Amino acid sequence: MDYRLLLKAKWKEIIDHPLIQQFLSNPKNEQLLRQVMEEPNEENAKKLDSEFKQFY
């Protein structure tokens, strides 16, 4: 399964979720998401995942 296609299909639903909005209100987290979107690789995904786990 291509997770990028799934993410794009669900993007509006994901980005509008209050928890995600709160997480992305931190500029550092928003930048990590941008990095994942612009350069999707395991390292960037792990950084974003780690920050979200600490947040949640």
PDB file of N, CA, C and O in Angstrom:
ATOM      1  N   MET A   1       0.836  -1.190   0.000  1.00  0.00           N
ATOM      2  CA  MET A   1       0.000   0.000   0.000  1.00  0.00           C
ATOM      3  C   MET A   1       0.875   1.246   0.000  1.00  0.00           C
ATOM      4  O   MET A   1       1.864   1.320   0.730  1.00  0.00           O
ATOM      5  N   ASP A   2       0.515   2.198  -0.803  1.00  0.00           N
ATOM      6  CA  ASP A   2       1.254   3.460  -0.854  1.00  0.00           C
ATOM      7  C   ASP A   2       0.656   4.418   0.178  1.00  0.00           C
ATOM      8  O   ASP A   2      -0.420   4.978  -0.027  1.00  0.00           O
ATOM      9  N   TYR A   3       1.362   4.592   1.272  1.00  0.00           N
ATOM     10  CA  TYR A   3       0.856   5.413   2.371  1.00  0.00           C
ATOM     11  C   TYR A   3       0.765   6.888   1.997  1.00  0.00           C
ATOM     12  O   TYR A   3      -0.033   7.623   2.578  1.00  0.00           O
ATOM     13  N   ARG A   4       1.563   7.324   1.045  1.00  0.00           N
ATOM     14  CA  ARG A   4       1.466   8.716   0.609  1.00  0.00           C
ATOM     15  C   ARG A   4       0.123   8.982  -0.057  1.00  0.00           C
ATOM     16  O   ARG A   4      -0.466  10.045   0.138  1.00  0.00           O
ATOM     17  N   LEU A   5      -0.362   8.031  -0.837  1.00  0.00           N
ATOM     18  CA  LEU A   5      -1.679   8.185  -1.469  1.00  0.00           C
ATOM     19  C   LEU A   5      -2.784   8.193  -0.419  1.00  0.00           C
ATOM     20  O   LEU A   5      -3.723   8.985  -0.505  1.00  0.00           O
ATOM     21  N   LEU A   6      -2.673   7.320   0.559  1.00  0.00           N
ATOM     22  CA  LEU A   6      -3.654   7.281   1.640  1.00  0.00           C
ATOM     23  C   LEU A   6      -3.639   8.597   2.416  1.00  0.00           C
ATOM     24  O   LEU A   6      -4.694   9.149   2.727  1.00  0.00           O
ATOM     25  N   LEU A   7      -2.454   9.093   2.725  1.00  0.00           N
ATOM     26  CA  LEU A   7      -2.331  10.354   3.444  1.00  0.00           C
ATOM     27  C   LEU A   7      -2.964  11.494   2.656  1.00  0.00           C
ATOM     28  O   LEU A   7      -3.696  12.307   3.222  1.00  0.00           O
ATOM     29  N   LYS A   8      -2.693  11.559   1.377  1.00  0.00           N
ATOM     30  CA  LYS A   8      -3.276  12.615   0.551  1.00  0.00           C
ATOM     31  C   LYS A   8      -4.795  12.504   0.516  1.00  0.00           C
ATOM     32  O   LYS A   8      -5.489  13.520   0.538  1.00  0.00           O
ATOM     33  N   ALA A   9      -5.314  11.288   0.463  1.00  0.00           N
ATOM     34  CA  ALA A   9      -6.752  11.081   0.411  1.00  0.00           C
ATOM     35  C   ALA A   9      -7.431  11.504   1.718  1.00  0.00           C
ATOM     36  O   ALA A   9      -8.558  11.997   1.704  1.00  0.00           O
ATOM     37  N   LYS A  10      -6.752  11.313   2.824  1.00  0.00           N
ATOM     38  CA  LYS A  10      -7.320  11.616   4.147  1.00  0.00           C
ATOM     39  C   LYS A  10      -6.808  12.940   4.723  1.00  0.00           C
ATOM     40  O   LYS A  10      -7.129  13.272   5.865  1.00  0.00           O
ATOM     41  N   TRP A  11      -6.025  13.696   3.962  1.00  0.00           N
ATOM     42  CA  TRP A  11      -5.346  14.879   4.470  1.00  0.00           C
ATOM     43  C   TRP A  11      -6.287  15.849   5.175  1.00  0.00           C
ATOM     44  O   TRP A  11      -6.009  16.260   6.302  1.00  0.00           O
ATOM     45  N   LYS A  12      -7.388  16.220   4.540  1.00  0.00           N
ATOM     46  CA  LYS A  12      -8.318  17.201   5.111  1.00  0.00           C
ATOM     47  C   LYS A  12      -8.873  16.706   6.438  1.00  0.00           C
ATOM     48  O   LYS A  12      -8.956  17.462   7.406  1.00  0.00           O
ATOM     49  N   GLU A  13      -9.248  15.445   6.476  1.00  0.00           N
ATOM     50  CA  GLU A  13      -9.778  14.861   7.710  1.00  0.00           C
ATOM     51  C   GLU A  13      -8.723  14.863   8.818  1.00  0.00           C
ATOM     52  O   GLU A  13      -9.029  15.164   9.971  1.00  0.00           O
ATOM     53  N   ILE A  14      -7.510  14.535   8.471  1.00  0.00           N
ATOM     54  CA  ILE A  14      -6.416  14.480   9.449  1.00  0.00           C
ATOM     55  C   ILE A  14      -6.079  15.874   9.959  1.00  0.00           C
ATOM     56  O   ILE A  14      -6.005  16.095  11.168  1.00  0.00           O
ATOM     57  N   ILE A  15      -5.877  16.810   9.049  1.00  0.00           N
ATOM     58  CA  ILE A  15      -5.394  18.139   9.419  1.00  0.00           C
ATOM     59  C   ILE A  15      -6.443  18.933  10.200  1.00  0.00           C
ATOM     60  O   ILE A  15      -6.097  19.846  10.950  1.00  0.00           O
ATOM     61  N   ASP A  16      -7.722  18.590  10.025  1.00  0.00           N
ATOM     62  CA  ASP A  16      -8.792  19.293  10.738  1.00  0.00           C
ATOM     63  C   ASP A  16      -9.058  18.735  12.137  1.00  0.00           C
ATOM     64  O   ASP A  16      -9.836  19.311  12.898  1.00  0.00           O
ATOM     65  N   HIS A  17      -8.426  17.637  12.470  1.00  0.00           N
ATOM     66  CA  HIS A  17      -8.639  17.026  13.792  1.00  0.00           C
ATOM     67  C   HIS A  17      -8.038  17.944  14.862  1.00  0.00           C
ATOM     68  O   HIS A  17      -6.898  18.387  14.722  1.00  0.00           O
ATOM     69  N   PRO A  18      -8.795  18.235  15.932  1.00  0.00           N
ATOM     70  CA  PRO A  18      -8.305  19.156  16.978  1.00  0.00           C
ATOM     71  C   PRO A  18      -6.964  18.752  17.591  1.00  0.00           C
ATOM     72  O   PRO A  18      -6.135  19.614  17.882  1.00  0.00           O
ATOM     73  N   LEU A  19      -6.748  17.470  17.788  1.00  0.00           N
ATOM     74  CA  LEU A  19      -5.487  17.014  18.370  1.00  0.00           C
ATOM     75  C   LEU A  19      -4.307  17.337  17.445  1.00  0.00           C
ATOM     76  O   LEU A  19      -3.252  17.779  17.898  1.00  0.00           O
ATOM     77  N   ILE A  20      -4.504  17.112  16.157  1.00  0.00           N
ATOM     78  CA  ILE A  20      -3.456  17.405  15.181  1.00  0.00           C
ATOM     79  C   ILE A  20      -3.217  18.909  15.090  1.00  0.00           C
ATOM     80  O   ILE A  20      -2.075  19.357  14.985  1.00  0.00           O
ATOM     81  N   GLN A  21      -4.285  19.677  15.129  1.00  0.00           N
ATOM     82  CA  GLN A  21      -4.141  21.133  15.091  1.00  0.00           C
ATOM     83  C   GLN A  21      -3.334  21.626  16.290  1.00  0.00           C
ATOM     84  O   GLN A  21      -2.479  22.503  16.158  1.00  0.00           O
ATOM     85  N   GLN A  22      -3.613  21.057  17.450  1.00  0.00           N
ATOM     86  CA  GLN A  22      -2.866  21.448  18.652  1.00  0.00           C
ATOM     87  C   GLN A  22      -1.391  21.062  18.506  1.00  0.00           C
ATOM     88  O   GLN A  22      -0.504  21.849  18.837  1.00  0.00           O
ATOM     89  N   PHE A  23      -1.136  19.863  18.016  1.00  0.00           N
ATOM     90  CA  PHE A  23       0.245  19.400  17.809  1.00  0.00           C
ATOM     91  C   PHE A  23       0.978  20.318  16.839  1.00  0.00           C
ATOM     92  O   PHE A  23       2.134  20.673  17.072  1.00  0.00           O
ATOM     93  N   LEU A  24       0.324  20.698  15.769  1.00  0.00           N
ATOM     94  CA  LEU A  24       0.959  21.528  14.742  1.00  0.00           C
ATOM     95  C   LEU A  24       1.016  23.008  15.109  1.00  0.00           C
ATOM     96  O   LEU A  24       1.623  23.799  14.386  1.00  0.00           O
ATOM     97  N   SER A  25       0.398  23.388  16.212  1.00  0.00           N
ATOM     98  CA  SER A  25       0.488  24.783  16.648  1.00  0.00           C
ATOM     99  C   SER A  25       1.906  25.118  17.118  1.00  0.00           C
ATOM    100  O   SER A  25       2.276  26.287  17.230  1.00  0.00           O
ATOM    101  N   ASN A  26       2.689  24.076  17.390  1.00  0.00           N
ATOM    102  CA  ASN A  26       4.097  24.253  17.725  1.00  0.00           C
ATOM    103  C   ASN A  26       4.877  24.323  16.402  1.00  0.00           C
ATOM    104  O   ASN A  26       4.855  23.372  15.621  1.00  0.00           O
ATOM    105  N   PRO A  27       5.564  25.442  16.152  1.00  0.00           N
ATOM    106  CA  PRO A  27       6.289  25.592  14.879  1.00  0.00           C
ATOM    107  C   PRO A  27       7.290  24.469  14.597  1.00  0.00           C
ATOM    108  O   PRO A  27       7.504  24.111  13.438  1.00  0.00           O
ATOM    109  N   LYS A  28       7.899  23.916  15.636  1.00  0.00           N
ATOM    110  CA  LYS A  28       8.851  22.817  15.449  1.00  0.00           C
ATOM    111  C   LYS A  28       8.147  21.597  14.846  1.00  0.00           C
ATOM    112  O   LYS A  28       8.669  20.946  13.941  1.00  0.00           O
ATOM    113  N   ASN A  29       6.965  21.304  15.361  1.00  0.00           N
ATOM    114  CA  ASN A  29       6.222  20.148  14.862  1.00  0.00           C
ATOM    115  C   ASN A  29       5.716  20.396  13.443  1.00  0.00           C
ATOM    116  O   ASN A  29       5.717  19.491  12.609  1.00  0.00           O
ATOM    117  N   GLU A  30       5.296  21.601  13.184  1.00  0.00           N
ATOM    118  CA  GLU A  30       4.844  21.934  11.831  1.00  0.00           C
ATOM    119  C   GLU A  30       5.997  21.780  10.834  1.00  0.00           C
ATOM    120  O   GLU A  30       5.798  21.301   9.718  1.00  0.00           O
ATOM    121  N   GLN A  31       7.190  22.185  11.238  1.00  0.00           N
ATOM    122  CA  GLN A  31       8.363  22.049  10.368  1.00  0.00           C
ATOM    123  C   GLN A  31       8.697  20.574  10.132  1.00  0.00           C
ATOM    124  O   GLN A  31       9.061  20.189   9.021  1.00  0.00           O
ATOM    125  N   LEU A  32       8.576  19.759  11.163  1.00  0.00           N
ATOM    126  CA  LEU A  32       8.825  18.327  10.998  1.00  0.00           C
ATOM    127  C   LEU A  32       7.840  17.719   9.995  1.00  0.00           C
ATOM    128  O   LEU A  32       8.224  16.897   9.163  1.00  0.00           O
ATOM    129  N   LEU A  33       6.580  18.123  10.077  1.00  0.00           N
ATOM    130  CA  LEU A  33       5.596  17.622   9.123  1.00  0.00           C
ATOM    131  C   LEU A  33       5.952  18.054   7.708  1.00  0.00           C
ATOM    132  O   LEU A  33       5.851  17.263   6.771  1.00  0.00           O
ATOM    133  N   ARG A  34       6.367  19.301   7.552  1.00  0.00           N
ATOM    134  CA  ARG A  34       6.764  19.795   6.226  1.00  0.00           C
ATOM    135  C   ARG A  34       7.936  18.976   5.670  1.00  0.00           C
ATOM    136  O   ARG A  34       7.967  18.644   4.485  1.00  0.00           O
ATOM    137  N   GLN A  35       8.889  18.658   6.536  1.00  0.00           N
ATOM    138  CA  GLN A  35      10.036  17.854   6.104  1.00  0.00           C
ATOM    139  C   GLN A  35       9.583  16.482   5.619  1.00  0.00           C
ATOM    140  O   GLN A  35      10.069  15.988   4.601  1.00  0.00           O
ATOM    141  N   VAL A  36       8.662  15.871   6.340  1.00  0.00           N
ATOM    142  CA  VAL A  36       8.153  14.554   5.944  1.00  0.00           C
ATOM    143  C   VAL A  36       7.443  14.645   4.598  1.00  0.00           C
ATOM    144  O   VAL A  36       7.597  13.766   3.750  1.00  0.00           O
ATOM    145  N   MET A  37       6.676  15.696   4.404  1.00  0.00           N
ATOM    146  CA  MET A  37       5.940  15.848   3.154  1.00  0.00           C
ATOM    147  C   MET A  37       6.873  16.139   1.979  1.00  0.00           C
ATOM    148  O   MET A  37       6.663  15.637   0.875  1.00  0.00           O
ATOM    149  N   GLU A  38       7.901  16.949   2.221  1.00  0.00           N
ATOM    150  CA  GLU A  38       8.831  17.331   1.152  1.00  0.00           C
ATOM    151  C   GLU A  38       9.883  16.263   0.879  1.00  0.00           C
ATOM    152  O   GLU A  38      10.271  16.048  -0.269  1.00  0.00           O
ATOM    153  N   GLU A  39      10.339  15.605   1.919  1.00  0.00           N
ATOM    154  CA  GLU A  39      11.364  14.570   1.800  1.00  0.00           C
ATOM    155  C   GLU A  39      10.923  13.333   2.578  1.00  0.00           C
ATOM    156  O   GLU A  39      11.430  13.078   3.670  1.00  0.00           O
ATOM    157  N   PRO A  40       9.985  12.563   2.028  1.00  0.00           N
ATOM    158  CA  PRO A  40       9.484  11.398   2.773  1.00  0.00           C
ATOM    159  C   PRO A  40      10.531  10.289   2.863  1.00  0.00           C
ATOM    160  O   PRO A  40      10.789   9.568   1.899  1.00  0.00           O
ATOM    161  N   ASN A  41      11.112  10.181   4.026  1.00  0.00           N
ATOM    162  CA  ASN A  41      12.058   9.095   4.264  1.00  0.00           C
ATOM    163  C   ASN A  41      11.908   8.627   5.710  1.00  0.00           C
ATOM    164  O   ASN A  41      11.243   9.277   6.516  1.00  0.00           O
ATOM    165  N   GLU A  42      12.518   7.520   6.023  1.00  0.00           N
ATOM    166  CA  GLU A  42      12.353   6.911   7.343  1.00  0.00           C
ATOM    167  C   GLU A  42      12.848   7.815   8.471  1.00  0.00           C
ATOM    168  O   GLU A  42      12.214   7.895   9.524  1.00  0.00           O
ATOM    169  N   GLU A  43      13.955   8.483   8.262  1.00  0.00           N
ATOM    170  CA  GLU A  43      14.516   9.357   9.302  1.00  0.00           C
ATOM    171  C   GLU A  43      13.547  10.483   9.656  1.00  0.00           C
ATOM    172  O   GLU A  43      13.283  10.728  10.833  1.00  0.00           O
ATOM    173  N   ASN A  44      13.021  11.163   8.646  1.00  0.00           N
ATOM    174  CA  ASN A  44      12.088  12.258   8.904  1.00  0.00           C
ATOM    175  C   ASN A  44      10.803  11.760   9.555  1.00  0.00           C
ATOM    176  O   ASN A  44      10.261  12.408  10.450  1.00  0.00           O
ATOM    177  N   ALA A  45      10.322  10.613   9.102  1.00  0.00           N
ATOM    178  CA  ALA A  45       9.099  10.039   9.669  1.00  0.00           C
ATOM    179  C   ALA A  45       9.308   9.670  11.134  1.00  0.00           C
ATOM    180  O   ALA A  45       8.416   9.880  11.956  1.00  0.00           O
ATOM    181  N   LYS A  46      10.456   9.132  11.465  1.00  0.00           N
ATOM    182  CA  LYS A  46      10.748   8.759  12.854  1.00  0.00           C
ATOM    183  C   LYS A  46      10.818   9.989  13.754  1.00  0.00           C
ATOM    184  O   LYS A  46      10.345   9.953  14.891  1.00  0.00           O
ATOM    185  N   LYS A  47      11.403  11.075  13.255  1.00  0.00           N
ATOM    186  CA  LYS A  47      11.471  12.311  14.039  1.00  0.00           C
ATOM    187  C   LYS A  47      10.067  12.823  14.353  1.00  0.00           C
ATOM    188  O   LYS A  47       9.763  13.173  15.493  1.00  0.00           O
ATOM    189  N   LEU A  48       9.219  12.863  13.327  1.00  0.00           N
ATOM    190  CA  LEU A  48       7.847  13.337  13.519  1.00  0.00           C
ATOM    191  C   LEU A  48       7.094  12.411  14.466  1.00  0.00           C
ATOM    192  O   LEU A  48       6.384  12.883  15.354  1.00  0.00           O
ATOM    193  N   ASP A  49       7.237  11.113  14.291  1.00  0.00           N
ATOM    194  CA  ASP A  49       6.572  10.144  15.144  1.00  0.00           C
ATOM    195  C   ASP A  49       7.003  10.295  16.601  1.00  0.00           C
ATOM    196  O   ASP A  49       6.177  10.236  17.513  1.00  0.00           O
ATOM    197  N   SER A  50       8.284  10.487  16.805  1.00  0.00           N
ATOM    198  CA  SER A  50       8.806  10.651  18.161  1.00  0.00           C
ATOM    199  C   SER A  50       8.228  11.895  18.827  1.00  0.00           C
ATOM    200  O   SER A  50       7.827  11.848  19.990  1.00  0.00           O
ATOM    201  N   GLU A  51       8.185  12.990  18.106  1.00  0.00           N
ATOM    202  CA  GLU A  51       7.630  14.228  18.682  1.00  0.00           C
ATOM    203  C   GLU A  51       6.156  14.068  18.984  1.00  0.00           C
ATOM    204  O   GLU A  51       5.675  14.564  20.003  1.00  0.00           O
ATOM    205  N   PHE A  52       5.425  13.377  18.108  1.00  0.00           N
ATOM    206  CA  PHE A  52       3.998  13.182  18.367  1.00  0.00           C
ATOM    207  C   PHE A  52       3.785  12.292  19.584  1.00  0.00           C
ATOM    208  O   PHE A  52       2.883  12.546  20.382  1.00  0.00           O
ATOM    209  N   LYS A  53       4.592  11.265  19.736  1.00  0.00           N
ATOM    210  CA  LYS A  53       4.473  10.383  20.897  1.00  0.00           C
ATOM    211  C   LYS A  53       4.745  11.153  22.196  1.00  0.00           C
ATOM    212  O   LYS A  53       4.083  10.917  23.206  1.00  0.00           O
ATOM    213  N   GLN A  54       5.703  12.059  22.170  1.00  0.00           N
ATOM    214  CA  GLN A  54       5.991  12.870  23.363  1.00  0.00           C
ATOM    215  C   GLN A  54       4.831  13.819  23.648  1.00  0.00           C
ATOM    216  O   GLN A  54       4.469  14.047  24.803  1.00  0.00           O
ATOM    217  N   PHE A  55       4.259  14.363  22.588  1.00  0.00           N
ATOM    218  CA  PHE A  55       3.136  15.288  22.725  1.00  0.00           C
ATOM    219  C   PHE A  55       1.914  14.582  23.281  1.00  0.00           C
ATOM    220  O   PHE A  55       1.252  15.099  24.181  1.00  0.00           O
ATOM    221  N   TYR A  56       1.612  13.415  22.755  1.00  0.00           N
ATOM    222  CA  TYR A  56       0.394  12.701  23.112  1.00  0.00           C
ATOM    223  C   TYR A  56       0.615  11.864  24.358  1.00  0.00           C
ATOM    224  O   TYR A  56      -0.304  11.186  24.818  1.00  0.00           O
TER     225      TYR A  56
END
